[in-house]
Each structure stands twice: as C-alpha cells, then as structure tokens.
Amino acid sequence: MLRCLTCAWLVLLSFAAWAGDERTDDAPLSDWVEMPIPAETQRADRLVWEYAGNYSPITWHVSRRDGVTIATRESCSSSAAARPSFLPSPGKHDDGILAQRVDDGWLVAFNMGEFGATLYWYSVDGASRYQISSDHIVAFFPWKGQWHAIEGLAHLGSSDGTLVALDNFQGQWRAQAVMTLPGAPCAVAVTDNDDLLITLYEALVRVDAASNLHFLLTPAPWSFFGPTSSAWDERTGALHIGMRQYVARYEPATSTLTMLAPSPSDIHRLTPDEERRIRRQALLTGE
C-alpha cells in the first residue's frame, strides 16, 4: 500500500514537469540504445532508477508507420485517433475519451479513472446514443473478426482488468467479458498469428487465439513508468511498449526484455539530494 501511495504522489509531481514540455517529434527505434535495468536485489539502485523514470518529463508513444515502429515524444499521453465532430477535440493532456468508428456509428468510452467510466454507442451525427456498459475502456481493437476492448483500473493497491468482446446484437451494441485479466491493462497489440500481447501495469501477458492466457513477464519493471501504447513488429517478432522515459522491447521468442532510449543523455537523472533521500528511504524501510 505504501508503494502504491508513493507512486500516486510521484505521478502528481510528474505532471508539474510535463506542463513545461511542449515538444513532440517522431523517431524510429533502429538507432536507440539499450539502457541497463538495476537488479531487484540492489534495492536502493532500483528505487533510484524507478523514481528517476517516474519524474521524467518525456513520455514515449509507439505506433507502426509504413512498416516501421515509431516512437513519438509528447508532453503527456494523448490519443491521436480520429474523433467525431460532436465530441470535444483532444486537449493537451489525455481527457479520458476514446472513440472508435463502427458500421452504424461510434463507440465512445469516457474513462475518468477512480471517478467512474462509461461506454456509449452514438449515431454518426451524435444525435442518438445509449449506454452500453460502465467499463473503464483503455483501448479498442479488432480481433478474430470482431471488435474487442481492454478495460480496467489500478487504484490504491487494487488492479483489475477484463478482456471484453463488443458486438451488435439485434441492433443493440453490448459488451461481454471474455476473460478476467490478472491486473489493470495499459495497452494491447495483435500479433501476426492472432495472439494478443496485453501490457498490464505490472506484467505482460499473451492471450492466444483460443483465449488461453499465458504469463510472459511478471513482475514487469515498468510499474512506475505508466505504459501508454504498444506495437507489434511482425518482421522482427518484437513488441515495443511506450512509457515515460523508455521504450521497452520484448522478444517473445527469447523471453528477452530491454529498455531503450535515444541516447544516455536523454535519460532523466535525479538531483544528488533526491537520490540521497531515496537511498535513505530504502535503508530505513527495508524496501
């Protein structure tokens, strides 16, 4: 519980740093360098690494463009997906609204975290609507010929998630749980053999085409870094995950995880006073 509360406090501080950083740019990952991950047994070093990443003013979002995985640097997470004109335009920071065009209109999710969530269907012009569910939708995606979504919430020590199937049954959209996820989801990517690679706050899991769940990585080292997006590279067989400070690369064939950055100079460092305070905390609390 103490660790979770500390994470929440650090996220709030991070927004202050983001507020002054307006730059965005796109960068292919081919020239990025691998950055070391301190071992969990080296607790003080690991905490310094986690806190430094959490304080970073840089958030990376990954996507595929013309067969290349691209990392986009933004001041805070935001959705570049198309949005209907009857909804407000995305603001500087993520406003918790996701929209997905479907045959007869739009699926629109409003996700306010611990303050609630809802999923609606809207007509094309926004004049008609009805509520589908109260799921905390994180992402929409097509899978096995049908729309799906990942939903869930991590808050104050709890972390829950669900894989949801979405379909239009007799003229009415509905959301049906496919399976419970072992934690709140952050991002999802579909592989070329129709597996789902779902990034959770503290793990990475695979759901195969028969809807069986497999753990790939647990615990994952990015719980402080707030993953925002993921992209599957069918050419190299690697998953890239965007987050604060780093882009993670996971290779399922070898179960290999690496943390990437454009260069060592792009890594956020704590001040000497901050580092001393965190090392003292590790000593006193035995974390």
N, C-alpha and C positions, 0 to 999 in steps of 0.2 A: 504493500500500500504506500509506504514512504517513497519508494522508487517511482510509482505512478504519479504521486502528487508532485514530486520533483520534476518529472517530465512535463507535466502541465504548466508548472511555473516557468520552465525554460522555454516552452513554446510561446508563452506570452511575451517573454523578453525578446524572443527572436523576431516577433512582428515589429518591434521597435526598430530593429536593424533593417528589416526588409523595407520599411517605409521610405528610406532614403536611397534605395537602389532601384532605378528605373530601367536599367539596361536589359536588352534582350538580344540574343544572337543565336544562330544555328551552327552546330559543329558536328561533323562526322566523327565517329569514335575511333577511327583507324589509327590515329596518332596519339591517342591518350595513353597515359602511363599507369601502371599498377601501383597502388598505394598500400603499404603494409597495414594489417589488422592486428593490433596487440592481442596476445592470448588472454583468454578469460582468467587464467591463473595469475596473470600480472594485473591484479585488480586496480591498482592506482593508475597504471598506464592506460588501462582500458577505459576507466572513467574519464580521464583527461581527453582521450580520443573521442568518446561519445559526446561529452559536453562541448568540445570544440566543434564537432559536426553539427550539433543542435543549434549552436549560436551562429552558424554560417549564414550570411546574407544571400547565398546562392542556392536556388532550387533548380534542379535539372529535370526536364520533362523529355521522355524519349518517345519517338514515333518512327514509322517507316516511311521513307520518301524515295521513290524511284529505285527501289531495291536496296536502299542504304538505311541503316539505323542512324537517326539524327538526334542529338541532344540539344534542346532549346533552353537557354538560360533566361529565367524570368524572376521578377522580384518576389512573386508568391505564386502558388498554384492557381491556374485558371484554365478553363476549358476553351479550346479553340474550335469545338464542334459547332455545326450550324445550329441556329436557334430561331424559332419562329418569330415573326414580327410582333405578335401580340405579347411577347414576354420582354422584360427589360433587357437591354444589352448588358453583356458581362461587364462587371466593374473591374477595378484594379486588382482586387482580391477575389478569390473564389466566393461566389454568392450562394453556393449550395443548390443551384438549379442545373439539372441535366435534361436535355431534350433529345428524343430520338424519333425521326420520321418513320412512320409505318404506313401501310397501304391506305388506311382510312382516316389518317390524321397524324396526331403526335402523342407519344408517351412522354410525359413530363414529370420528373421527380424533383421534389423540394426536400432537401436534406439539411436540417438545422442542428444536426448532432443531438446532444442531450436534450435540446429544446423541442424535439419532435421531427417527424418526417411524414411525407405522404406522396403517393404515386397517383397521377391522374391520366385519363385519356382526354385529349382535346380534339375537336374538329379542326380541319385545315385552317380555317379562319379564326379559330379561338372562340367562336360564338357559343359552342356547346361543350360541355365537359361532364365527367363523372369521376368519382374516386374509385380507384382500383384496390389500393391497399395502403397501409401505413408503414411500408418498408423503408429503411434507410438505404436507398439505392446509391451505389458507388459507381457502377458502370453498366451500360447496356452493351450486348454483343450478340451476333448471330452464331448459333452452334447447332449442328445437326439439323439444319433446315428450319430452325425456329428461333425467335428472339428469346434471349435469356438475360439475366442480370445477376450481379453480386450485390448483396446488401448486408449491412451490419453496423455495429457501433462498438467502439472501445472507449470506456469512460469509467474513471475512478476504480480501477482494478478489475473491472469486468471486460470481457472481449467476446462478442458473439457475432456470428455471421451465418448466412444462408446462400446457397445457390438456388436461384429462382427461375422457373420457366414461365414465359409470358405468351399467352395465345388469345386469339379472338374466338370465343366460343358462342355461336349463335348470335353474333352481332355485339357481344359484350366482351371486352378485354378482362382477363383475370390473371392473377399471379399465384403460382403453385410452387411450394417448396420441393426442390429435387433432393437436396441433402443439407444437413447441418454442417457448417464448416467449423474447424477447430480454432476459431478466432475471427476477429473482425477483418474483412478484406480491404485491400488498398487498390489493387489493380489486377487485371486479368489479360492473358494473351492466349490465342488459339494457335496450336502448332499445325504443321502440315499434315500430321496424321490424326488430327481432330482431338488431340488431348487439350485440356485446359491447364495452364500454369497460373495458379492463383497466388498472388503475393498477399500474405497476411502481415499484420503489424509485427509479429514475432516469428514467422515461419514462412516457408514456401511449400506449396502442395501441388500435386498433379491429380487431376480428375480425368480418367481415361474415357474412351468413347462409350464404355458400358456403365459409366457413372460410378466407378470404383475410385475411392480416394487413396492416395499414396503420399506419405511424407517424403519430401526431398531434402529439406533443410530445417532443422529445429534444434535449438533456437537460432533464429537469424540475427545477424549483428546490427540490423537497421532500425530497431525499435525507437531509437532517439531521433531518427532522421526523416520520419514521415514520408514513406514511399507514395508517389503520386501517379505513376504510369509504368507500363511495361510494354516491350515489343519483342516479338519472336523473329529471329533471323533464320529462315529456312535454309539458307546457303551454308552457314557455319554451324547450325544447330545450337545456337546460344540464345539465352534470354537476357535482355537488358532491362534494368529497373531504374527509373529515375527517382531521385530523392534529394534532400538537402545535402550539399557538399559533394556527393559522389553519384556516379552511375555504377550500379552493381552489375556484374556479368556472371551468369550461372550457366555452366555447361553440363546438361543432364548426362551426357554420355560418360563423363569422367567424374561427376559429382563435384566439380571444381567451382569455387566462388572466388571472384576477385573484385576489388573495389577500385574504380578508375576515376581519374581526374585529368584535366587537360595538361597540367604540369604541377610539380610540387609547390610552385609559387602561388597556385590558385587555392591552396588549402588554407582554411581559416585556422589561426592559432589563438590560443588563449593568452592573455597577458600573464606575466610572471606571478602577479598577485592572485589572479584567478586560478592558475594552476596550483599554487601552493595551498589555496583554500580547499580545492577538490582533493588533493593528495592528503591533506589533514583529515578531511571528511572520511576518506577511505580508511585511514588508520583508526579513527575514533569509532566508526560504525562497524568496522569489520566487513564492509561490503566487498 
